[in-house]
Amino acid sequence: MYIGLGIFLIVVGAILTFALNASTDVVNLEVIGWICMAAGLLAILLSLVVTNRRGVGGGGYSARRVSHTDPATGTQVDEVDVDRDGRV
């Protein structure tokens, strides 16, 4: 979601910096454009870092199923261990 916001900020910043020839006495639009582009780049980088930290796209879990017979009672015992992100 933040990748789209970052791209939007970069586009708006580039328009303000390079394509707009308006000038105001109150605010420097070129500086605002550079700030928007920097914020867009930061949003994209943070989004990628957070996504990699969460482990999205890697499947997320693995499961192991073991079946054996209890020698004392003779009943079938099924065990399932689910491993999510290195935790059981």
C-alpha positions as CSV (number, residue, x, y, z in Angstrom):
1,M,0.0,0.0,0.0
2,Y,2.8,2.4,0.9
3,I,4.6,1.7,-2.4
4,G,1.7,3.4,-4.3
5,L,1.8,6.3,-1.9
6,G,5.6,6.6,-2.4
7,I,5.2,6.6,-6.2
8,F,2.5,9.2,-6.0
9,L,4.7,11.5,-3.8
10,I,7.6,11.1,-6.2
11,V,5.4,12.0,-9.2
12,V,3.9,15.0,-7.5
13,G,7.4,16.1,-6.3
14,A,8.8,15.8,-9.8
15,I,6.0,17.8,-11.2
16,L,6.5,20.6,-8.6
17,T,10.3,20.6,-9.1
18,F,10.8,20.2,-12.8
19,A,7.6,20.9,-14.7
20,L,5.9,23.8,-12.8
21,N,7.2,27.3,-13.7
22,A,5.0,29.2,-11.2
23,S,6.5,31.2,-8.5
24,T,5.2,32.4,-5.2
25,D,6.6,34.7,-2.5
26,V,5.3,32.6,0.4
27,V,6.5,29.1,-0.5
28,N,9.3,27.7,-2.7
29,L,7.5,25.1,-4.8
30,E,10.8,23.6,-6.0
31,V,11.8,22.8,-2.3
32,I,8.4,21.3,-1.7
33,G,8.9,19.1,-4.7
34,W,12.2,17.8,-3.5
35,I,10.7,17.2,0.0
36,C,7.8,15.2,-1.7
37,M,10.3,13.1,-3.7
38,A,12.4,12.3,-0.6
39,A,9.2,11.4,1.3
40,G,8.1,9.1,-1.5
41,L,11.5,7.4,-1.6
42,L,11.4,6.9,2.1
43,A,7.9,5.5,2.0
44,I,8.9,2.9,-0.7
45,L,12.0,1.9,1.3
46,L,10.2,1.5,4.6
47,S,7.4,-0.5,2.8
48,L,10.0,-2.9,1.4
49,V,11.8,-3.3,4.8
50,V,8.6,-3.9,6.7
51,T,7.4,-6.4,4.0
52,N,10.7,-8.4,4.2
53,R,10.6,-8.4,8.0
54,R,7.1,-9.9,8.0
55,G,8.1,-12.7,5.6
56,V,5.3,-12.0,3.1
57,G,5.6,-14.2,0.0
58,G,7.6,-17.0,1.6
59,G,4.7,-19.2,2.4
60,G,4.7,-18.5,6.1
61,Y,4.6,-21.9,7.7
62,S,5.4,-25.6,7.4
63,A,3.7,-28.6,9.0
64,R,4.9,-32.0,10.1
65,R,2.5,-34.9,10.8
66,V,3.6,-38.0,12.7
67,S,1.4,-41.1,13.3
68,H,2.3,-43.9,15.7
69,T,0.7,-46.5,17.9
70,D,0.7,-46.0,21.7
71,P,2.3,-49.2,23.1
72,A,0.4,-49.1,26.4
73,T,-3.1,-48.8,24.9
74,G,-2.7,-49.8,21.3
75,T,-4.5,-46.7,20.0
76,Q,-3.4,-44.7,17.0
77,V,-1.8,-41.3,18.0
78,D,-1.5,-38.5,15.4
79,E,0.7,-35.5,16.1
80,V,0.9,-32.3,14.0
81,D,3.6,-29.7,14.5
82,V,3.1,-26.4,12.7
83,D,6.1,-24.1,12.3
84,R,5.4,-20.4,11.5
85,D,8.3,-18.1,10.9
86,G,10.7,-20.3,12.9
87,R,8.3,-20.7,15.9
88,V,6.6,-24.0,16.8
